[in-house]
Amino acid sequence: MSTTPVRPLAPWIKTHDRLVFERPYPGIRPRTVAPTILAGHWTGGEGGADRVFEALRTRTDADGKPSPLSVQFVIDPDAETWQFCDLDKVVCYHAGAINDRSLGVEIVNRGLAPALGRRYRDTIDDLTVHGKRVKQLAYSQAQLDAWCRLSDLVCSTYGIPRQVPGKPDGSISDAVMTRPERAAWRGVLEHLHVARTKTDGGTQLSRALVSHGYAAMPPSKLVGSVR
């Protein structure tokens, strides 16, 4: 799709000149504000970075019409991190209302049971999403380590607070943010925090970051504050 190389945010992040989202691709727009949010997703499949790129690029809606998406980063099945665009120039279409202020990370994981035969994943059955008990497939420990490493890098580079959505008691939130909460949020979140129809990544990503030292901050506390 492109012969323009991407300058990776760190030397350990992989790129390829075939895997670049840039204009005139319709699934992006120019960035006008610095990112203040890092958003984690799962892919819903088990393909590598090239398969994720192609699936986003060729996506269609329910009527079969082109509906392309994009994302800044992918963590592949082997926990290698890939970057698909210029972070300071490109807004990717990955999380609706927060796209302009966010960077997105797709982590390869089928998400829901059963696991695929060619890539076994443990099933986690003690997760709650939007107040309901859910059963989901686990990310590998190597993928969670890569997620924490990338989160640290992005937060350091863009001055993003090291925090995930929390409850007043200090535990991790599994709730969808309200519009004012979403507008005030600065930190890391999961797709489930911005859309009621989404369950990725099941608070697994938030749990990993809290274990890594991030705070669980109630989004309501930030509404009306200056950060």
N, C-alpha and C positions, 0 to 999 in steps of 0.2 A: 504493500500500500504506500510505502514511503521509503525514500533513501536518505532522509534526514536523521542523523543520529540524535539520540536523547542523551543529555548530560545527566548521569545518575547523581542522586543526592549523596551517595557514598560509594566508595570503590567496590564494596561487596554487593551492590545492587546490580543486577544483570539487565542488559538492554539488547535489542536487536533491531536493525534498520528496517525489517519487515513489520515490526510490532510497534507502530507509532500512530497515535491519534493526533492529527494536526489538520488545519484547514486545507481544503474546503470540506473535510468530512463533516456531515450534518449532525453528528452525535456529540458535538462539543460546542462551546462558545468561548469568546475571549474572557480572560480573568481581569476583573477590575478592582477587586479587593483581596487582601492577603487572607489566606486560610486561617481560621480560628478553631476548626473542628477536624478531627480525624475520625472517619466512620468505617467500621468493620462489617463485612458481609461474608456469607458463604456463597459458593458458586452454584450449588445444586447439582453438581456433577463432579467427575474425578479426572477430567482432562488437564493437560499441562497448560502453560502460559499461552502457547500458540492457539490452543483450542478455546481458551477463555476469550482471547482477543477476537477470534473469528466469530464466536457465538454472540458477543456484544455487537460486532460490526454488522452482522446479518440478521439481527433480531427483527421479528415482525409482530404486529399487534394481532388481536383476536380476529380481525378481518383479513389478515394476510398482507397488510400494508407495511412497508418498511418503518420500523420504529427503533432506530439504532441507539445504543447506549455506549458508555465508555467508563473507564476507571483509571486512576493514576497508578495504582500498584496491584500486583498479584503475588501472593505467596503460593507457590506451586506444591504438588504432592510431596516433593523432596525437600520442602521448606526453603527453597531458593526464592529470593525476593526479586521481582521484576518491576521495572518502571516503564510506562507506556507513553509518557508525554512530558513536555516542559511544564513543571509545576507552577511556575510564576506567570505563565502565559495562557494556560488552558484550564477552563472549567469543564469537568466531566459530568455526564449525566448518569448518576448512580443512586441518588437518594433524594430526589424531588426537591422539597422546599429548602434544603440546606446545601444544595449543590454549589451555589456561589461562594459560600464561606468554608467549604470543606475539601478535604482530600479523601478519596475512597480507597479501600483495600479489599480486594476479593481474595478470600482464602479458600483454596480448593478443598471442598468437602461436599459430598452428596447431601448432607444435612439430616435427612430423614431416613429412618430404617425402611427396608433392609439395606445393609451395606452391599456394595458390589463385590462379586467373587474375586475380582482381580485386585481389590484393595480393601482388606478387612479393616473395620473400625469398631471400636467398642461402642456400646450403646449406653447413654446416660439417661436415667429415668427419674432423677430427682430435681429436674429443672422446672422453674415456673416462668411463664411468659404471659404478660397481660393478665395476671391473676389466675392462670390456669396451668395445671400440671402438664408438662410436655415430655416426650421421649425423643431424643435426638442423638445423632452420631457424633462422636467425639472428634475434635481436632487432634492431630498427633502432638506429642510433647514438643517435637522439633518445630512444628508450625507455630505453636503457642510461644515458644522461645523467640522465633523469628518475628512474630507479631509484637512482642514486648520490645525487641531490639529496634524495630522500625518505629514503633510508637515513641520510644525515647529519642530517636533521631529527629523525627518530625516535630515533636514538642520542643526540643532544643533549638532547632533551626528557626521555627516560627514563633517562639515564645508562647506556646500553647500550654495552659496549666495541666499538670499531670493528675487528672481527675476523671472519674467516670460517674455516670448518674447514680445517685444513692437515695436512700430513704432517711427520714429524720433520725432513725435509730443507728445510722451508720452502716447499714447493710446495703447491698447492691440493689438498685431499682430494676424492675422488669416492666415498668409502665411506659406508655407512650407519653412523651412530653406534650404539654399544652403549647399553643402558639407563642405565648409570652415566654415560657420556659425555653422553648427552642431558640427564640430570638436572643435570649440572654446567655445561652450556653456557650462556654469556652472550655474545650477539653476533648476527651475521647468518648465515643459512644458506639452503639451497635445499631444496625438497621431497625431492629425492633423498637428502639426508642423514638423513632420518627414516623413510623407507619404502623397502624393497627393491623394491617394485612400481612405484616412481615414478622417472622420469628427468628431470623438470623441475627447474630449467632448464639441465641439462647442463653445469654449472660455468661457463656463460657469465656468469651474474650475479656469481659469486665472482670471476671474472677481471676483470670491470669494476671491482669494488670494490678489488681489490688494485692495479690500475693507478691507482686514485683515491687510494691511500695507506693502505688497510686492511691489517692484518697477517693472515697465514695461520697460525693457531694450532692445534696438535694438540689435539683435544678431550681426549685421555687425560691431558694435562698438568694439566687442570683438575679431574680426578677427585680428590676428597678435599681440595681446596684451598678456602679461604674467600675469596669475592670479594664 
